Amino acid sequence: MKSNNIIPKNVISRLPRYYRFLGMLLDEGMERISSNELSRRMGLTASQIRQDLNHFGGFGQQGYGYNITQLREQIGHIIGIDNYYNVILIGAGNLGRAIAQHLNFQKRGFNLIALFDSDEKLTGIRIGNFAIRHFSQLEEFCEEHKPTAAILCIPSNAGKDVTQKLIDCNINAFWNFSHYNISDDFPDAIVENVHLNDSLMTLCYNITNSEETP
């Protein structure tokens, strides 16, 4: 990656999409692709793709295109997929269980190592390879295993206290499915917010506004 280069957030947000599309091309048996063909498949301009990738150094050769395997590996390295950060999940309700059971963390740069919940009735219940731990065990677990990040599947009214506890345990990165705005109280935290309701309502808006008006 280029040194002293501040990468725009919209470029960073496109990196996983590049990674995913390149994986699909490999599944199709393709070995090389031009920026024009990649732009057609992704719905971007070739110029935008070249500008995005140029933030991280030169890729591909003019008239030769991109080696798909190499480009995907390089983008994966930029994202940090090969770091395998240890992550824990807080909140083993329906959403938390679905994430724990169905998401392949290792393909996305993480190792899920534990699930926690404050409900004593859930303690010991197995979800995939894990037995749910009570939240009171968090500090001892973190001291031993030193996770880097936490997934929050908790009610918003518990967000501040839970986040503070996690930060006290030296966790400062959060995949946040709650409606609690972590950055308001913890501006130095690394946060990726996921608002499923917002996404669904955006779909609703797009459907509504795709209808022909009289």
C-alpha positions as a Python dict, from the first residue, in 0.01 Angstrom:
ca = {
    (1, 'M'): (0, 0, 0),
    (2, 'K'): (124, 351, -68),
    (3, 'S'): (258, 527, 240),
    (4, 'N'): (105, 849, 372),
    (5, 'N'): (-201, 794, 154),
    (6, 'I'): (-542, 859, 307),
    (7, 'I'): (-783, 622, 136),
    (8, 'P'): (-1138, 758, 80),
    (9, 'K'): (-1406, 566, 266),
    (10, 'N'): (-1604, 496, -51),
    (11, 'V'): (-1296, 328, -201),
    (12, 'I'): (-1250, 112, 110),
    (13, 'S'): (-1618, 15, 97),
    (14, 'R'): (-1571, -115, -259),
    (15, 'L'): (-1275, -341, -177),
    (16, 'P'): (-1490, -633, -50),
    (17, 'R'): (-1701, -603, -364),
    (18, 'Y'): (-1391, -630, -584),
    (19, 'Y'): (-1279, -930, -381),
    (20, 'R'): (-1618, -1099, -419),
    (21, 'F'): (-1647, -1035, -795),
    (22, 'L'): (-1294, -1159, -861),
    (23, 'G'): (-1378, -1478, -670),
    (24, 'M'): (-1682, -1525, -893),
    (25, 'L'): (-1463, -1484, -1202),
    (26, 'L'): (-1224, -1749, -1074),
    (27, 'D'): (-1521, -1981, -1021),
    (28, 'E'): (-1606, -1926, -1389),
    (29, 'G'): (-1256, -2039, -1484),
    (30, 'M'): (-1129, -1698, -1593),
    (31, 'E'): (-761, -1613, -1547),
    (32, 'R'): (-736, -1256, -1675),
    (33, 'I'): (-972, -964, -1719),
    (34, 'S'): (-949, -611, -1854),
    (35, 'S'): (-1066, -311, -1658),
    (36, 'N'): (-1333, -255, -1923),
    (37, 'E'): (-1476, -606, -1879),
    (38, 'L'): (-1455, -584, -1500),
    (39, 'S'): (-1633, -248, -1510),
    (40, 'R'): (-1911, -394, -1723),
    (41, 'R'): (-1967, -679, -1480),
    (42, 'M'): (-1956, -459, -1170),
    (43, 'G'): (-2152, -161, -1299),
    (44, 'L'): (-1860, 79, -1251),
    (45, 'T'): (-1652, 271, -1501),
    (46, 'A'): (-1311, 140, -1601),
    (47, 'S'): (-1168, 475, -1493),
    (48, 'Q'): (-1320, 433, -1145),
    (49, 'I'): (-1170, 87, -1108),
    (50, 'R'): (-826, 210, -1210),
    (51, 'Q'): (-851, 507, -973),
    (52, 'D'): (-962, 284, -685),
    (53, 'L'): (-678, 37, -733),
    (54, 'N'): (-423, 312, -788),
    (55, 'H'): (-466, 415, -424),
    (56, 'F'): (-286, 92, -333),
    (57, 'G'): (-19, 86, -602),
    (58, 'G'): (-9, -31, -960),
    (59, 'F'): (-201, -340, -1068),
    (60, 'G'): (-227, -498, -1410),
    (61, 'Q'): (-57, -403, -1736),
    (62, 'Q'): (-192, -196, -2022),
    (63, 'G'): (-313, -423, -2300),
    (64, 'Y'): (-273, -724, -2073),
    (65, 'G'): (-535, -669, -1806),
    (66, 'Y'): (-540, -808, -1454),
    (67, 'N'): (-429, -1149, -1339),
    (68, 'I'): (-744, -1236, -1144),
    (69, 'T'): (-581, -1466, -889),
    (70, 'Q'): (-302, -1220, -812),
    (71, 'L'): (-534, -920, -793),
    (72, 'R'): (-774, -1099, -562),
    (73, 'E'): (-490, -1208, -335),
    (74, 'Q'): (-351, -854, -326),
    (75, 'I'): (-691, -704, -243),
    (76, 'G'): (-744, -968, 24),
    (77, 'H'): (-408, -874, 175),
    (78, 'I'): (-500, -503, 167),
    (79, 'I'): (-827, -580, 344),
    (80, 'G'): (-639, -794, 596),
    (81, 'I'): (-820, -1121, 531),
    (82, 'D'): (-501, -1315, 605),
    (83, 'N'): (-472, -1171, 959),
    (84, 'Y'): (-745, -1390, 1115),
    (85, 'Y'): (-838, -1162, 1404),
    (86, 'N'): (-1006, -1330, 1700),
    (87, 'V'): (-1362, -1206, 1746),
    (88, 'I'): (-1632, -1273, 2006),
    (89, 'L'): (-2007, -1238, 1971),
    (90, 'I'): (-2220, -1067, 2237),
    (91, 'G'): (-2592, -1147, 2232),
    (92, 'A'): (-2693, -1503, 2146),
    (93, 'G'): (-3051, -1432, 2042),
    (94, 'N'): (-3192, -1524, 1702),
    (95, 'L'): (-2970, -1283, 1509),
    (96, 'G'): (-2656, -1369, 1702),
    (97, 'R'): (-2714, -1740, 1658),
    (98, 'A'): (-2774, -1702, 1285),
    (99, 'I'): (-2451, -1506, 1243),
    (100, 'A'): (-2252, -1756, 1449),
    (101, 'Q'): (-2388, -2057, 1260),
    (102, 'H'): (-2400, -1940, 901),
    (103, 'L'): (-2122, -1686, 844),
    (104, 'N'): (-1783, -1817, 735),
    (105, 'F'): (-1561, -1591, 943),
    (106, 'Q'): (-1229, -1737, 831),
    (107, 'K'): (-1294, -1640, 470),
    (108, 'R'): (-1341, -1282, 590),
    (109, 'G'): (-1035, -1237, 808),
    (110, 'F'): (-1166, -1347, 1148),
    (111, 'N'): (-1184, -1642, 1386),
    (112, 'L'): (-1500, -1656, 1595),
    (113, 'I'): (-1385, -1789, 1932),
    (114, 'A'): (-1678, -1741, 2174),
    (115, 'L'): (-2043, -1641, 2223),
    (116, 'F'): (-2168, -1452, 2528),
    (117, 'D'): (-2512, -1363, 2661),
    (118, 'S'): (-2642, -1216, 2988),
    (119, 'D'): (-2938, -1457, 2999),
    (120, 'E'): (-2848, -1738, 3239),
    (121, 'K'): (-3100, -1965, 3067),
    (122, 'L'): (-2882, -1963, 2755),
    (123, 'T'): (-2557, -2047, 2934),
    (124, 'G'): (-2419, -2377, 2812),
    (125, 'I'): (-2647, -2410, 2509),
    (126, 'R'): (-2441, -2516, 2209),
    (127, 'I'): (-2445, -2312, 1890),
    (128, 'G'): (-2236, -2492, 1631),
    (129, 'N'): (-1896, -2552, 1788),
    (130, 'F'): (-1956, -2319, 2083),
    (131, 'A'): (-2131, -2335, 2417),
    (132, 'I'): (-2279, -1996, 2508),
    (133, 'R'): (-2092, -1835, 2797),
    (134, 'H'): (-2245, -1601, 3053),
    (135, 'F'): (-2144, -1239, 3010),
    (136, 'S'): (-1994, -1241, 3360),
    (137, 'Q'): (-1716, -1463, 3222),
    (138, 'L'): (-1611, -1200, 2968),
    (139, 'E'): (-1322, -1041, 3155),
    (140, 'E'): (-1156, -1371, 3243),
    (141, 'F'): (-1200, -1502, 2888),
    (142, 'C'): (-1056, -1188, 2729),
    (143, 'E'): (-758, -1187, 2961),
    (144, 'E'): (-674, -1539, 2847),
    (145, 'H'): (-764, -1527, 2477),
    (146, 'K'): (-720, -1156, 2393),
    (147, 'P'): (-984, -1113, 2119),
    (148, 'T'): (-941, -815, 1888),
    (149, 'A'): (-1304, -743, 1798),
    (150, 'A'): (-1662, -800, 1911),
    (151, 'I'): (-1990, -852, 1728),
    (152, 'L'): (-2276, -676, 1907),
    (153, 'C'): (-2622, -832, 1869),
    (154, 'I'): (-2770, -663, 2174),
    (155, 'P'): (-3052, -418, 2257),
    (156, 'S'): (-2955, -53, 2213),
    (157, 'N'): (-3021, 23, 2582),
    (158, 'A'): (-2743, -217, 2677),
    (159, 'G'): (-2501, -80, 2420),
    (160, 'K'): (-2306, 171, 2626),
    (161, 'D'): (-2247, -54, 2927),
    (162, 'V'): (-2151, -353, 2712),
    (163, 'T'): (-1920, -147, 2492),
    (164, 'Q'): (-1751, 5, 2796),
    (165, 'K'): (-1695, -342, 2940),
    (166, 'L'): (-1544, -461, 2613),
    (167, 'I'): (-1317, -158, 2586),
    (168, 'D'): (-1205, -223, 2944),
    (169, 'C'): (-1110, -569, 2816),
    (170, 'N'): (-893, -407, 2545),
    (171, 'I'): (-1142, -466, 2262),
    (172, 'N'): (-1172, -157, 2046),
    (173, 'A'): (-1326, -287, 1719),
    (174, 'F'): (-1697, -359, 1678),
    (175, 'W'): (-1930, -506, 1417),
    (176, 'N'): (-2239, -337, 1551),
    (177, 'F'): (-2587, -476, 1482),
    (178, 'S'): (-2743, -282, 1771),
    (179, 'H'): (-2901, 62, 1724),
    (180, 'Y'): (-2661, 211, 1977),
    (181, 'N'): (-2423, 465, 1822),
    (182, 'I'): (-2088, 359, 1965),
    (183, 'S'): (-1898, 655, 1817),
    (184, 'D'): (-2098, 907, 2021),
    (185, 'D'): (-1949, 783, 2348),
    (186, 'F'): (-1635, 610, 2222),
    (187, 'P'): (-1499, 820, 1932),
    (188, 'D'): (-1172, 624, 1914),
    (189, 'A'): (-1345, 289, 1860),
    (190, 'I'): (-1330, 118, 1521),
    (191, 'V'): (-1692, 57, 1426),
    (192, 'E'): (-1878, -95, 1134),
    (193, 'N'): (-2250, -41, 1185),
    (194, 'V'): (-2503, -277, 1028),
    (195, 'H'): (-2861, -147, 1018),
    (196, 'L'): (-3081, -422, 875),
    (197, 'N'): (-3399, -215, 916),
    (198, 'D'): (-3247, 76, 724),
    (199, 'S'): (-3144, -157, 443),
    (200, 'L'): (-3492, -308, 421),
    (201, 'M'): (-3654, 37, 415),
    (202, 'T'): (-3413, 145, 142),
    (203, 'L'): (-3536, -152, -62),
    (204, 'C'): (-3893, -41, 8),
    (205, 'Y'): (-3812, 311, -115),
    (206, 'N'): (-3650, 180, -432),
    (207, 'I'): (-3950, -43, -508),
    (208, 'T'): (-4190, 244, -444),
    (209, 'N'): (-3999, 482, -669),
    (210, 'S'): (-3954, 230, -948),
    (211, 'E'): (-4329, 220, -1003),
    (212, 'E'): (-4465, 427, -1285),
    (213, 'T'): (-4645, 739, -1169),
    (214, 'P'): (-4961, 850, -1349),
}
